């Protein structure tokens, strides 16, 4: 793939994401696509979005082949790493 075609492919991906963001009930598919992008860009086998709750976090959506528990406590299971977001955790499977 040439640099030009790679840039065009990325531009098309962003156009699709913007359409999903504007679509009624498109938010779930938008987040799934973003999680797929995290996997592709980082080389992670899977990515999941967890909503923070008292005492931990609850799985909301996941993409890829990672194995994610339905609920997380203070400590992450082996093979998972997380990035804290406002009200959420982005968890990736190594």
HUDAFEN-V312192 format. One record per pair of residues at least 6 apart in sequence whose ideal C-beta (glycine too) atoms are under 6 Angstrom apart, sorted by the first residue. I is the first residue (numbers start at 1). J is the second residue. D is the distance in whole Angstrom. If there is no record, write none. Layout:
i=I j=J d=D
i=I j=J d=D
This chain:
i=20 j=26 d=4
i=20 j=29 d=5
i=20 j=30 d=4
i=21 j=30 d=5
i=31 j=61 d=5
i=32 j=61 d=6
i=32 j=63 d=6
i=35 j=47 d=4
i=35 j=63 d=4
i=36 j=63 d=5
i=38 j=47 d=4
i=39 j=47 d=5
i=39 j=64 d=4
i=44 j=92 d=4
i=44 j=93 d=6
i=45 j=64 d=6
i=45 j=65 d=5
i=45 j=66 d=5
i=45 j=93 d=5
i=46 j=64 d=3
i=46 j=65 d=5
i=46 j=66 d=2
i=46 j=93 d=4
i=47 j=63 d=6
i=47 j=64 d=6
i=47 j=92 d=5
i=48 j=59 d=6
i=48 j=62 d=4
i=48 j=68 d=4
i=48 j=91 d=5
i=49 j=60 d=5
i=49 j=61 d=5
i=49 j=88 d=6
i=50 j=57 d=4
i=50 j=59 d=5
i=50 j=89 d=4
i=50 j=91 d=6
i=51 j=58 d=5
i=51 j=60 d=5
i=51 j=88 d=6
i=52 j=87 d=5
i=56 j=71 d=6
i=56 j=72 d=5
i=56 j=73 d=5
i=57 j=72 d=5
i=57 j=89 d=5
i=58 j=71 d=5
i=59 j=68 d=6
i=59 j=70 d=5
i=62 j=68 d=5
i=66 j=93 d=3
i=76 j=82 d=6
i=79 j=94 d=5
i=80 j=91 d=5
i=80 j=93 d=6
i=81 j=92 d=6
i=82 j=89 d=5
i=82 j=91 d=5
i=83 j=90 d=5
